[in-house]
Amino acid sequence: MSNSIRAATADDIAAVEQIVALAYRPYIARIGRAPAPMTADYRALLPHTHVLIAGDAVAGVLVAIPAADHLLVDNVAIDPRHRGCGFGRRLLEYAEQQAQNRGLPALRLYTNAAMTENLSLYPYLGYTEVGRGTQDGFERVFFSKALSRMKSASPGHPGR
C-alpha cells in the first residue's frame, strides 16, 4: 500500500481527532481517565502536526514540536485499522529527518507509565529512558534519542 507523510491542514483536524480517539481509547481504563492526547487542541497544534496518508485517507498522526536543542515528539497515533503496517515507525523516522533538517541533535518523547507496550518499544527503536515523574497529573516516562550528525555531502572536503 502506497503512503506518504505531509503537513496537516485544517481539513485534516476531524480525521486527526478521530484517529487519536481510536488509538488512545483502550488506555482510558488503565490510566483512569482520558490520556492527554485525547484532550489536546489539534487546531492549536496544527503547525506541528503531520499526517500519514494511506491510499486516500489519514492513517496516522505525528505532532512534533521543535525546541532549542531537540524535537519533541508530542504524539504519534495510528488508526487501529492500520496497526502492524509500520506506520508508527515511519512517523518516528520522519520526525528524526525533521530534527536533522533543523540541525537538532536529539528527539525527545514521553509516554504514560500505564502504556506498558511503549516502555519496551521505544528502547527497541533506539530511545533511552531519561526519567520518570508526574506531569500534568499523569505518570510519565521520558525518553531521548541522540541523532547522528549528518555527514558532509563531500567526504574529505570539510566545510563544503
DSSP file with accessible surface (Angstrom, degrees, kcal/mol):
  #  RESIDUE AA STRUCTURE BP1 BP2  ACC     N-H-->O    O-->H-N    N-H-->O    O-->H-N    TCO  KAPPA ALPHA  PHI   PSI    X-CA   Y-CA   Z-CA
    1    1 A M              0   0  156      0, 0.0     2,-0.2     0, 0.0     0, 0.0   0.000 360.0 360.0 360.0 128.9    0.0    0.0    0.0
    2    2 A S        +     0   0  102     52,-0.0    53,-1.7     2,-0.0     2,-0.3  -0.529 360.0 170.9 -79.5 144.5    1.4    3.3   -1.0
    3    3 A N  E     -A   54   0A  47     51,-0.2     2,-0.3    -2,-0.2    51,-0.2  -0.976  14.1-170.4-150.0 162.1    1.6    6.1    1.6
    4    4 A S  E     -A   53   0A  60     49,-1.8    49,-3.5    -2,-0.3     2,-0.4  -0.958  17.6-131.4-148.7 163.1    3.0    9.5    2.2
    5    5 A I  E     +A   52   0A  25     -2,-0.3     2,-0.3    47,-0.2    47,-0.2  -0.973  32.3 160.1-121.3 136.7    3.5   12.0    5.0
    6    6 A R  E     -A   51   0A  92     45,-2.2    45,-2.8    -2,-0.4     2,-0.1  -0.952  46.9 -78.6-146.7 165.1    2.6   15.7    4.7
    7    7 A A  E     -A   50   0A  59     -2,-0.3    43,-0.3    43,-0.2     2,-0.1  -0.417  54.9-113.7 -62.4 138.2    1.8   18.7    6.9
    8    8 A A        -     0   0   12     41,-2.7     2,-0.3    38,-0.3    41,-0.1  -0.431  30.2-155.0 -72.2 152.6   -1.7   18.5    8.3
    9    9 A T    >   -     0   0   63     -2,-0.1     3,-2.2     1,-0.0     4,-0.5  -0.770  35.4 -97.7-119.1 171.0   -4.2   21.1    7.1
   10   10 A A  G >  S+     0   0   50      1,-0.3     3,-1.2    -2,-0.3     4,-0.4   0.840 123.5  63.3 -58.1 -31.1   -7.4   22.4    8.8
   11   11 A D  G 3  S+     0   0  151      1,-0.2     4,-0.3     2,-0.1    -1,-0.3   0.685  99.6  55.1 -66.9 -17.3   -9.3   19.9    6.6
   12   12 A D  G <> S+     0   0   13     -3,-2.2     4,-2.8     1,-0.1    -1,-0.2   0.560  79.4  92.9 -90.2 -10.4   -7.5   17.1    8.5
   13   13 A I  H <> S+     0   0    6     -3,-1.2     4,-2.9    -4,-0.5     5,-0.2   0.903  84.2  50.1 -58.6 -43.2   -8.4   18.1   12.0
   14   14 A A  H  > S+     0   0   73     -4,-0.4     4,-2.3     1,-0.2    -1,-0.2   0.931 113.9  45.9 -61.2 -42.7  -11.5   15.9   12.2
   15   15 A A  H  > S+     0   0   28     -4,-0.3     4,-2.7     2,-0.2     5,-0.2   0.910 112.2  51.5 -66.3 -40.5   -9.6   12.8   11.0
   16   16 A V  H  X S+     0   0    3     -4,-2.8     4,-2.7     1,-0.2     5,-0.2   0.950 111.4  46.8 -59.9 -49.5   -6.7   13.6   13.4
   17   17 A E  H  X S+     0   0   94     -4,-2.9     4,-2.4    -5,-0.2    -1,-0.2   0.893 112.7  50.3 -62.3 -38.4   -9.1   13.8   16.3
   18   18 A Q  H  X S+     0   0  116     -4,-2.3     4,-2.6    -5,-0.2    -1,-0.2   0.932 111.5  47.1 -66.5 -44.8  -10.8   10.6   15.3
   19   19 A I  H  X S+     0   0    3     -4,-2.7     4,-3.0     2,-0.2     5,-0.2   0.929 112.5  49.8 -63.4 -44.1   -7.6    8.7   15.0
   20   20 A V  H  X S+     0   0    1     -4,-2.7     4,-2.4    -5,-0.2     5,-0.3   0.940 111.5  49.1 -60.4 -45.0   -6.3   10.0   18.3
   21   21 A A  H  X S+     0   0   25     -4,-2.4     4,-1.7    -5,-0.2    -2,-0.2   0.938 115.0  43.9 -61.0 -45.7   -9.6    9.0   20.0
   22   22 A L  H  < S+     0   0   49     -4,-2.6    -1,-0.2     1,-0.2    -2,-0.2   0.903 115.2  48.5 -65.9 -40.9   -9.5    5.5   18.5
   23   23 A A  H  < S+     0   0    7     -4,-3.0    -1,-0.2    -5,-0.2    -2,-0.2   0.855 120.7  34.3 -69.4 -36.1   -5.8    5.0   19.2
   24   24 A Y  H >< S+     0   0   28     -4,-2.4     3,-1.9    -5,-0.2     4,-0.4   0.616  90.9  91.0 -98.8 -12.8   -5.9    6.1   22.9
   25   25 A R  G >< S+     0   0  139     -4,-1.7     3,-1.7     1,-0.3     4,-0.4   0.877  80.9  60.6 -52.7 -41.2   -9.4    4.8   23.9
   26   26 A P  G 3  S+     0   0   80      0, 0.0     4,-0.5     0, 0.0    -1,-0.3   0.734 100.2  57.6 -61.8 -17.8   -8.0    1.4   25.1
   27   27 A Y  G <> S+     0   0   35     -3,-1.9     4,-2.5     1,-0.2     5,-0.3   0.562  80.0  86.9 -89.1  -9.0   -5.9    3.2   27.7
   28   28 A I  H <>>S+     0   0   60     -3,-1.7     4,-2.8    -4,-0.4     5,-0.6   0.934  90.8  47.2 -57.8 -46.5   -8.7    5.1   29.5
   29   29 A A  H  45S+     0   0   95     -4,-0.4    -1,-0.2    -3,-0.2    -2,-0.1   0.907 113.5  48.3 -64.0 -39.8   -9.3    2.1   31.8
   30   30 A R  H  45S+     0   0  114     -4,-0.5    -1,-0.2     1,-0.2    -2,-0.2   0.892 120.4  35.7 -66.0 -41.6   -5.6    1.7   32.6
   31   31 A I  H  <5S-     0   0   37     -4,-2.5    -2,-0.2     2,-0.2    -1,-0.2   0.770 103.7-126.1 -84.8 -29.5   -5.0    5.4   33.3
   32   32 A G  T  <5S+     0   0   66     -4,-2.8     2,-0.3    -5,-0.3    -3,-0.2   0.464  83.5  35.0  93.6   3.5   -8.3    6.1   34.9
   33   33 A R  S   <S-     0   0  114     -5,-0.6    -2,-0.2    -6,-0.3    -1,-0.2  -0.960 106.5 -57.2-168.6 173.9   -9.1    9.0   32.6
   34   34 A A        -     0   0   35     -2,-0.3    -9,-0.1    -3,-0.1     5,-0.1  -0.398  60.4-112.7 -63.6 131.2   -8.6   10.1   29.0
   35   35 A P    >   -     0   0    2      0, 0.0     3,-1.9     0, 0.0     4,-0.5  -0.291  33.3-103.3 -60.0 152.3   -4.9   10.2   28.1
   36   36 A A  G >> S+     0   0   25      1,-0.3     3,-1.8     2,-0.2     4,-0.5   0.834 117.6  61.2 -50.8 -41.7   -3.6   13.7   27.4
   37   37 A P  G >4 S+     0   0   23      0, 0.0     3,-0.7     0, 0.0    -1,-0.3   0.813  96.6  62.0 -60.7 -23.5   -3.6   13.4   23.6
   38   38 A M  G <4 S+     0   0   53     -3,-1.9    -2,-0.2     1,-0.2   -17,-0.1   0.692 109.2  40.3 -73.7 -17.5   -7.4   12.8   23.7
   39   39 A T  G <4 S+     0   0  106     -3,-1.8    -1,-0.2    -4,-0.5    -3,-0.1   0.345  88.7 121.4-111.6   5.2   -7.9   16.3   25.2
   40   40 A A    <<  -     0   0   31     -3,-0.7     2,-1.0    -4,-0.5     3,-0.1  -0.290  68.3-119.0 -69.9 154.0   -5.4   18.2   23.1
   41   41 A D     >  -     0   0   99      1,-0.2     4,-1.6     2,-0.1     3,-0.2  -0.792  29.5-176.8 -93.9  95.6   -6.4   21.2   20.9
   42   42 A Y  T  4 S+     0   0    7     -2,-1.0     4,-0.5     1,-0.2    -1,-0.2   0.738  79.7  61.9 -72.9 -18.6   -5.3   20.0   17.5
   43   43 A R  T >4 S+     0   0  155      2,-0.2     3,-0.8     1,-0.2    -1,-0.2   0.943 108.6  42.8 -67.2 -43.4   -6.3   23.3   15.9
   44   44 A A  T 34 S+     0   0   65      1,-0.2    -2,-0.2    -3,-0.2    -1,-0.2   0.832 116.0  49.2 -69.3 -31.0   -3.7   25.0   18.1
   45   45 A L  T >< S+     0   0   30     -4,-1.6     3,-2.4     1,-0.2     4,-0.3   0.474  79.6 106.3 -86.2  -1.7   -1.2   22.2   17.3
   46   46 A L  G X  S+     0   0   41     -3,-0.8     3,-1.8    -4,-0.5   -38,-0.3   0.850  71.5  58.8 -50.3 -42.0   -1.8   22.3   13.6
   47   47 A P  G 3  S+     0   0  102      0, 0.0    -1,-0.3     0, 0.0    -2,-0.1   0.730 113.6  40.2 -63.0 -15.5    1.5   24.0   12.8
   48   48 A H  G <  S+     0   0   57     -3,-2.4    16,-2.6    -4,-0.1     2,-0.4   0.278  97.2 102.2-111.8   7.6    3.3   21.0   14.4
   49   49 A T  E <   - B   0  63A   3     -3,-1.8   -41,-2.7    -4,-0.3     2,-0.3  -0.803  42.5-179.9-106.1 136.2    1.1   18.2   13.0
   50   50 A H  E     -AB   7  62A  28     12,-3.1    12,-2.6    -2,-0.4     2,-0.4  -0.929  12.8-149.1-126.0 152.8    1.8   15.9   10.2
   51   51 A V  E     -AB   6  61A   0    -45,-2.8   -45,-2.2    -2,-0.3     2,-0.5  -0.941   9.2-138.7-125.0 145.0   -0.4   13.1    8.8
   52   52 A L  E     -AB   5  60A   0      8,-2.3     7,-3.3    -2,-0.4     8,-1.4  -0.913  22.0-152.7 -99.4 125.8    0.4    9.8    7.2
   53   53 A I  E     -AB   4  58A  20    -49,-3.5   -49,-1.8    -2,-0.5     2,-0.5  -0.885  11.6-172.9-103.5 125.9   -1.8    9.1    4.2
   54   54 A A  E >  S-AB   3  57A   6      3,-2.6     3,-2.0    -2,-0.5     2,-0.6  -0.988  71.9 -32.8-117.4 120.6   -2.5    5.5    3.2
   55   55 A G  T 3  S-     0   0   58    -53,-1.7    -2,-0.1    -2,-0.5     4,-0.1  -0.592 126.8 -34.9  67.7-114.7   -4.5    5.3    0.0
   56   56 A D  T 3  S+     0   0  160     -2,-0.6     2,-0.3     2,-0.1    -1,-0.2   0.152 121.9  82.7-123.6  19.2   -6.6    8.4    0.2
   57   57 A A  E <  S-B   54   0A  47     -3,-2.0    -3,-2.6   -42,-0.0     2,-0.4  -0.903  83.3-103.9-126.6 153.1   -7.2    8.5    3.9
   58   58 A V  E     +B   53   0A  20     -2,-0.3    -5,-0.2    -5,-0.2     3,-0.1  -0.592  41.4 166.6 -70.7 125.8   -5.4    9.7    7.0
   59   59 A A  E     +     0   0A   0     -7,-3.3    20,-2.8    -2,-0.4     2,-0.3   0.533  58.8  23.1-118.2 -15.3   -4.0    6.7    8.8
   60   60 A G  E     -BC  52  78A   0     -8,-1.4    -8,-2.3    18,-0.2     2,-0.4  -0.991  58.9-149.0-154.5 158.9   -1.5    8.2   11.2
   61   61 A V  E     -BC  51  77A   0     16,-2.9    16,-2.2    -2,-0.3     2,-0.4  -0.990   7.6-173.9-133.7 137.3   -0.7   11.4   13.1
   62   62 A L  E     -BC  50  76A   1    -12,-2.6   -12,-3.1    -2,-0.4     2,-0.5  -0.998   4.0-170.4-130.3 127.0    2.5   12.9   14.3
   63   63 A V  E     +BC  49  75A   0     12,-2.7    11,-2.0    -2,-0.4    12,-1.5  -0.985  15.7 173.1-114.2 116.4    2.8   16.0   16.5
   64   64 A A  E     - C   0  73A   9    -16,-2.6     9,-0.2    -2,-0.5    -2,-0.0  -0.982  12.1-165.9-131.7 119.2    6.4   17.2   16.7
   65   65 A I  E     - C   0  72A  47      7,-2.9     7,-2.9    -2,-0.4     2,-0.1  -0.912  16.5-134.4-112.8 118.7    7.3   20.5   18.3
   66   66 A P  E     + C   0  71A  41      0, 0.0     2,-0.2     0, 0.0     5,-0.2  -0.448  25.0 178.8 -73.0 142.7   10.8   22.0   17.8
   67   67 A A        -     0   0   41      3,-2.7     3,-0.3    -2,-0.1     0, 0.0  -0.741  46.9 -87.8-127.3-179.9   12.7   23.3   20.8
   68   68 A A  S    S+     0   0  104     -2,-0.2     3,-0.1     1,-0.2    -1,-0.0   0.869 122.3  15.8 -61.9 -37.7   16.2   24.9   21.0
   69   69 A D  S    S+     0   0   78      1,-0.1     2,-0.3    35,-0.1    -1,-0.2   0.244 128.5  17.8-125.5  13.0   18.0   21.6   21.4
   70   70 A H        -     0   0   24     -3,-0.3    -3,-2.7    35,-0.1     2,-0.5  -0.984  67.1-111.2-166.9 169.0   15.6   18.8   20.4
   71   71 A L  E     -Cd  66 107A   2     35,-1.9    37,-2.5    -2,-0.3     2,-0.7  -0.979  32.6-142.7-111.4 122.4   12.4   18.0   18.6
   72   72 A L  E     -Cd  65 108A  40     -7,-2.9    -7,-2.9    -2,-0.5     2,-1.2  -0.783   0.9-150.4 -88.0 117.4    9.6   16.9   21.0
   73   73 A V  E     +Cd  64 109A   5     35,-3.4    37,-0.6    -2,-0.7    -9,-0.2  -0.783  22.3 175.7 -84.1  98.7    7.5   14.1   19.6
   74   74 A D  E     +     0   0A  40    -11,-2.0     2,-0.3    -2,-1.2    -1,-0.2   0.762  60.7   2.4 -80.3 -27.0    4.3   15.1   21.4
   75   75 A N  E     -C   63   0A   5    -12,-1.5   -12,-2.7    -3,-0.1     2,-0.4  -0.939  47.9-177.5-163.4 136.8    2.1   12.4   19.9
   76   76 A V  E     +C   62   0A  25     -2,-0.3     2,-0.4   -14,-0.2   -14,-0.2  -0.981  21.4 170.5-131.4 122.2    2.2    9.5   17.5
   77   77 A A  E     -C   61   0A   3    -16,-2.2   -16,-2.9    -2,-0.4     2,-0.4  -1.000  14.7-163.5-137.3 137.3   -1.2    7.9   16.8
   78   78 A I  E     -C   60   0A  20     -2,-0.4   -18,-0.2   -18,-0.2     5,-0.1  -0.963  32.5-108.7-121.0 136.3   -2.1    5.3   14.2
   79   79 A D    >   -     0   0    3    -20,-2.8     3,-3.0    -2,-0.4     4,-0.2  -0.426  32.9-127.1 -57.0 126.4   -5.6    4.4   13.1
   80   80 A P  G >  S+     0   0   46      0, 0.0     3,-1.3     0, 0.0    -1,-0.2   0.792 107.7  66.0 -53.7 -26.1   -6.2    0.9   14.7
   81   81 A R  G 3  S+     0   0  184      1,-0.3    -2,-0.1     3,-0.0   -22,-0.0   0.684 105.7  44.5 -68.0 -14.1   -7.1   -0.5   11.2
   82   82 A H  G X  S+     0   0   31     -3,-3.0     3,-1.4   -23,-0.2     5,-0.4   0.233  81.1 130.9-114.6  11.4   -3.5    0.2   10.2
   83   83 A R  T <   +     0   0  128     -3,-1.3    -4,-0.0     1,-0.2     0, 0.0  -0.363  68.6  30.8 -63.3 145.4   -1.7   -1.2   13.2
   84   84 A G  T 3  S+     0   0   87     -2,-0.0    -1,-0.2     1,-0.0    -3,-0.0   0.471  89.2 103.1  85.7   3.1    1.1   -3.5   12.3
   85   85 A C  S <  S-     0   0   71     -3,-1.4    -2,-0.1     0, 0.0    -1,-0.0   0.408  95.7-110.6 -94.8  -2.1    1.9   -1.8    9.0
   86   86 A G  S  > S+     0   0   43     -4,-0.1     4,-2.3     3,-0.0     5,-0.1   0.577  79.2 129.9  85.0  10.3    5.0    0.0   10.3
   87   87 A F  H  >  +     0   0   10     -5,-0.4     4,-2.4     2,-0.2     5,-0.2   0.868  68.7  53.5 -69.6 -35.4    3.3    3.4   10.2
   88   88 A G  H  > S+     0   0   22      2,-0.2     4,-2.2     1,-0.2    -1,-0.2   0.950 111.9  45.2 -62.4 -46.4    4.3    4.4   13.7
   89   89 A R  H  > S+     0   0  113      1,-0.2     4,-2.6     2,-0.2     5,-0.2   0.913 111.2  53.9 -61.9 -41.5    7.9    3.6   13.0
   90   90 A R  H  X S+     0   0   90     -4,-2.3     4,-2.2     1,-0.2    -1,-0.2   0.915 108.5  49.1 -61.7 -41.4    7.7    5.5    9.7
   91   91 A L  H  X S+     0   0    0     -4,-2.4     4,-2.2     2,-0.2    -1,-0.2   0.902 110.9  49.9 -66.7 -38.0    6.3    8.6   11.5
   92   92 A L  H  X S+     0   0    9     -4,-2.2     4,-2.1     2,-0.2    -2,-0.2   0.900 110.2  50.4 -67.4 -38.0    9.1    8.4   14.1
   93   93 A E  H  X S+     0   0   96     -4,-2.6     4,-2.2     2,-0.2    -2,-0.2   0.903 109.0  52.2 -63.8 -39.1   11.7    8.2   11.3
   94   94 A Y  H  X S+     0   0   39     -4,-2.2     4,-2.5     2,-0.2    -2,-0.2   0.914 107.1  52.5 -61.8 -42.2   10.1   11.2    9.7
   95   95 A A  H  X S+     0   0    0     -4,-2.2     4,-2.6     1,-0.2    -2,-0.2   0.908 107.3  52.6 -60.9 -40.8   10.4   13.1   13.0
   96   96 A E  H  X S+     0   0   41     -4,-2.1     4,-2.7     1,-0.2    -1,-0.2   0.929 109.2  49.2 -60.2 -44.1   14.1   12.2   13.0
   97   97 A Q  H  X S+     0   0  106     -4,-2.2     4,-2.8     1,-0.2    -2,-0.2   0.907 110.4  50.7 -61.0 -42.3   14.5   13.6    9.5
   98   98 A Q  H  X S+     0   0   45     -4,-2.5     4,-1.3     2,-0.2    -1,-0.2   0.911 111.1  48.4 -63.3 -42.0   12.7   16.8   10.5
   99   99 A A  H  <>S+     0   0    0     -4,-2.6     5,-2.9     2,-0.2     3,-0.3   0.933 112.9  47.4 -63.1 -46.3   15.0   17.2   13.6
  100  100 A Q  H ><5S+     0   0   47     -4,-2.7     3,-1.6     1,-0.2    -2,-0.2   0.903 107.9  55.7 -63.9 -39.1   18.1   16.6   11.4
  101  101 A N  H 3<5S+     0   0  113     -4,-2.8    -1,-0.2     1,-0.3    -2,-0.2   0.820 109.9  47.2 -61.6 -29.0   16.9   19.1    8.8
  102  102 A R  T 3<5S-     0   0  149     -4,-1.3    -1,-0.3    -3,-0.3    -2,-0.2   0.406 117.4-114.7 -89.7  -1.5   16.6   21.6   11.6
  103  103 A G  T < 5 +     0   0   48     -3,-1.6    -3,-0.2    -4,-0.3    -2,-0.1   0.726  63.2 152.9  74.7  21.7   20.1   20.8   12.9
  104  104 A L      < -     0   0   19     -5,-2.9    -1,-0.2    -6,-0.2   -34,-0.1  -0.678  40.1-148.4 -87.8 137.9   18.7   19.5   16.2
  105  105 A P        +     0   0   48      0, 0.0    42,-3.1     0, 0.0     2,-0.3   0.531  69.1  25.4 -85.2  -5.2   20.8   16.8   18.0
  106  106 A A  E     - E   0 146A  13     40,-0.3   -35,-1.9   -37,-0.2     2,-0.4  -0.996  56.6-137.2-156.1 157.6   18.0   14.8   19.6
  107  107 A L  E     -dE  71 145A   0     38,-2.4    38,-2.6    -2,-0.3     2,-0.4  -0.900  23.9-167.6-108.4 145.1   14.4   13.7   19.7
  108  108 A R  E     +dE  72 144A 100    -37,-2.5   -35,-3.4    -2,-0.4     2,-0.3  -0.969  13.4 158.9-129.2 149.3   12.5   13.6   23.0
  109  109 A L  E     -dE  73 143A   4     34,-2.1    34,-3.2    -2,-0.4     2,-0.3  -0.957  19.1-152.1-156.0 168.9    9.2   12.0   23.8
  110  110 A Y  E     - E   0 142A  56    -37,-0.6     2,-0.3    -2,-0.3    32,-0.2  -0.963   5.6-166.3-143.0 159.7    7.3   10.7   26.7
  111  111 A T  E     - E   0 141A   7     30,-2.1    30,-2.8    -2,-0.3     2,-0.3  -0.957  35.0 -94.4-140.7 159.9    4.6    8.1   27.3
  112  112 A N  E >   - E   0 140A  19     -2,-0.3     3,-2.0    28,-0.2    28,-0.3  -0.579  32.1-128.1 -73.9 137.9    2.3    7.3   30.1
  113  113 A A  T 3  S+     0   0   29     26,-3.1    -1,-0.1     1,-0.3    27,-0.1   0.791 109.2  61.5 -58.7 -25.8    3.7    4.7   32.5
  114  114 A A  T 3  S+     0   0   26     25,-0.4     2,-1.8     1,-0.2    -1,-0.3   0.645  82.3  81.8 -76.3 -13.6    0.5    2.7   32.1
  115  115 A M    X>  +     0   0    9     -3,-2.0     3,-1.6     1,-0.2     4,-0.7  -0.492  61.8 170.2 -87.8  68.7    1.2    2.4   28.4
  116  116 A T  H >>  +     0   0   83     -2,-1.8     3,-0.7     1,-0.3     4,-0.7   0.753  64.3  67.2 -60.0 -28.6    3.5   -0.5   29.1
  117  117 A E  H >> S+     0   0   78      1,-0.2     4,-1.8    -3,-0.2     3,-0.9   0.884  99.2  53.1 -58.1 -37.9    3.9   -1.6   25.5
  118  118 A N  H <> S+     0   0   26     -3,-1.6     4,-2.3     1,-0.2    -1,-0.2   0.760  93.3  71.2 -70.2 -25.0    5.7    1.7   24.8
  119  119 A L  H << S+     0   0   41     -3,-0.7    -1,-0.2    -4,-0.7    -2,-0.2   0.766 112.3  28.8 -67.4 -23.4    8.2    1.1   27.7
  120  120 A S  H <X S+     0   0   85     -3,-0.9     4,-1.6    -4,-0.7    -1,-0.2   0.712 116.8  60.5-102.3 -27.4    9.8   -1.7   25.6
  121  121 A L  H  X S+     0   0   71     -4,-1.8     4,-1.7    -5,-0.2    -2,-0.2   0.949 101.6  50.7 -65.2 -49.8    9.0   -0.3   22.2
  122  122 A Y  H  <>S+     0   0   24     -4,-2.3     5,-2.5     1,-0.2     3,-0.4   0.924 110.2  48.0 -63.0 -43.4   10.9    3.0   22.5
  123  123 A P  H >45S+     0   0   59      0, 0.0     3,-1.9     0, 0.0    -1,-0.2   0.916 108.5  56.5 -60.7 -37.1   14.2    1.4   23.7
  124  124 A Y  H 3<5S+     0   0  171     -4,-1.6    -2,-0.2     1,-0.3    -3,-0.1   0.857 106.0  51.4 -59.7 -33.0   13.9   -1.1   20.8
  125  125 A L  T 3<5S-     0   0   23     -4,-1.7    -1,-0.3    -3,-0.4    -3,-0.1   0.316 132.1 -91.8 -89.5   8.2   13.7    1.9   18.4
  126  126 A G  T < 5S+     0   0   43     -3,-1.9    20,-0.3     1,-0.3     2,-0.3   0.520  81.1 135.7 100.2   6.1   16.9    3.5   19.9
  127  127 A Y      < -     0   0    6     -5,-2.5     2,-0.4    -6,-0.2    -1,-0.3  -0.639  42.5-144.8 -88.5 148.5   15.4    5.7   22.6
  128  128 A T  E     -F  144   0A  90     16,-3.2    16,-2.1    -2,-0.3     2,-0.3  -0.936  19.0-119.8-113.1 132.2   16.9    5.9   26.1
  129  129 A E  E     +F  143   0A  81     -2,-0.4    14,-0.3    14,-0.2     3,-0.1  -0.550  34.2 174.0 -68.4 128.2   14.8    6.3   29.2
  130  130 A V  E     -     0   0A  94     12,-3.0     2,-0.3     1,-0.4    13,-0.2   0.417  54.6 -23.3-118.9  -1.7   15.9    9.5   30.9
  131  131 A G  E     -F  142   0A  27     11,-1.1    11,-3.0     2,-0.0    -1,-0.4  -0.928  44.5-136.4 169.3 166.2   13.4   10.0   33.7
  132  132 A R  E     +F  141   0A 144     -2,-0.3     2,-0.3     9,-0.2     9,-0.2  -0.982  37.0 125.8-139.6 148.4   10.1    9.4   35.3
  133  133 A G  E     -F  140   0A  26      7,-2.1     7,-3.1    -2,-0.3     2,-0.5  -0.965  56.6 -76.8 176.0 172.8    7.7   11.7   37.0
  134  134 A T  E     +F  139   0A  90     -2,-0.3     2,-0.4     5,-0.2     5,-0.2  -0.786  45.5 171.3 -91.4 128.5    4.3   13.2   37.4
  135  135 A Q  E >   -F  138   0A  75      3,-2.6     3,-2.1    -2,-0.5    -2,-0.1  -0.987  69.4 -10.2-140.4 126.8    3.5   15.9   34.8
  136  136 A D  T 3  S-     0   0  126     -2,-0.4     3,-0.1     1,-0.3    -1,-0.1   0.818 129.5 -56.6  54.8  31.2    0.1   17.4   34.3
  137  137 A G  T 3  S+     0   0   55      1,-0.3     2,-0.4     0, 0.0    -1,-0.3   0.514 115.8 112.2  81.4   5.4   -1.3   14.8   36.7
  138  138 A F  E <  S- F   0 135A  16     -3,-2.1    -3,-2.6    -5,-0.0     2,-0.8  -0.893  71.0-124.1-112.0 142.7    0.0   11.8   34.6
  139  139 A E  E     - F   0 134A 106     -2,-0.4   -26,-3.1    -5,-0.2   -25,-0.4  -0.763  44.5-172.7 -82.5 112.7    2.7    9.4   35.5
  140  140 A R  E     -EF 112 133A  12     -7,-3.1    -7,-2.1    -2,-0.8     2,-0.5  -0.808  27.4-151.5-116.2 152.8    5.1    9.8   32.6
  141  141 A V  E     -EF 111 132A   0    -30,-2.8   -30,-2.1    -2,-0.3     2,-0.4  -0.987  22.3-147.8-118.8 125.6    8.2    8.1   31.4
  142  142 A F  E     -EF 110 131A  55    -11,-3.0   -12,-3.0    -2,-0.5   -11,-1.1  -0.787  15.4-174.3-102.1 138.4   10.6   10.3   29.4
  143  143 A F  E     -EF 109 129A   1    -34,-3.2   -34,-2.1    -2,-0.4     2,-0.3  -0.911   6.5-168.2-129.1 155.6   12.8    9.2   26.6
  144  144 A S  E     -EF 108 128A  25    -16,-2.1   -16,-3.2    -2,-0.3     2,-0.4  -0.980   5.4-162.6-140.5 150.5   15.5   10.7   24.4
  145  145 A K  E     -E  107   0A  39    -38,-2.6   -38,-2.4    -2,-0.3     2,-0.2  -0.959  16.2-141.0-136.4 116.7   17.3    9.7   21.2
  146  146 A A  E     -E  106   0A  86     -2,-0.4     2,-0.4   -20,-0.3   -40,-0.3  -0.563  20.0-142.3 -73.5 138.7   20.5   11.2   20.2
  147  147 A L        -     0   0   18    -42,-3.1     2,-0.1    -2,-0.2     3,-0.1  -0.844  14.3-117.2-105.0 140.7   20.7   11.8   16.4
  148  148 A S        -     0   0   90     -2,-0.4     2,-0.1     1,-0.1     3,-0.1  -0.432  37.2-102.5 -72.4 148.0   23.9   11.3   14.4
  149  149 A R        -     0   0  184     -2,-0.1     2,-0.2     1,-0.1    -1,-0.1  -0.450  40.6-104.9 -67.7 141.9   25.2   14.4   12.7
  150  150 A M        -     0   0  123    -50,-0.1     2,-0.1    -2,-0.1    -1,-0.1  -0.487  39.8-116.9 -68.7 137.5   24.5   14.5    9.0
  151  151 A K        -     0   0  190     -2,-0.2    -1,-0.1     1,-0.1    -3,-0.0  -0.432  32.8 -95.1 -75.5 151.5   27.6   13.7    7.0
  152  152 A S        -     0   0   56      1,-0.1    -1,-0.1    -2,-0.1     5,-0.0  -0.313  25.9-129.7 -63.3 142.8   29.1   16.2    4.7
  153  153 A A  S    S+     0   0   97      7,-0.4    -1,-0.1     1,-0.2    -2,-0.1   0.737 103.5  49.4 -67.0 -20.6   28.0   15.9    1.1
  154  154 A S  S >  S-     0   0   43      6,-0.3     3,-2.1     3,-0.2    -1,-0.2  -0.771  85.8-150.0-121.7  86.8   31.6   16.0    0.0
  155  155 A P  T 3  S+     0   0  112      0, 0.0    -2,-0.0     0, 0.0    -4,-0.0  -0.262  84.1  23.9 -56.9 139.9   33.6   13.5    2.1
  156  156 A G  T 3  S+     0   0   73      1,-0.0     0, 0.0    -4,-0.0     0, 0.0   0.397 107.3  85.5  86.9  -6.0   37.2   14.6    2.6
  157  157 A H    X   -     0   0   92     -3,-2.1     3,-1.5     3,-0.1    -3,-0.2  -0.661  66.6-163.2-127.2  74.9   36.3   18.2    2.0
  158  158 A P  T 3  S+     0   0  119      0, 0.0     0, 0.0     0, 0.0     0, 0.0  -0.263  73.4  27.0 -58.2 144.7   35.1   19.7    5.3
  159  159 A G  T 3         0   0   87      1,-0.3     0, 0.0     0, 0.0     0, 0.0   0.448 360.0 360.0  87.2  -4.1   33.2   22.9    5.1
  160  160 A R    <         0   0  197     -3,-1.5    -7,-0.4    -6,-0.2    -6,-0.3  -0.708 360.0 360.0 -93.8 360.0   31.9   22.3    1.6
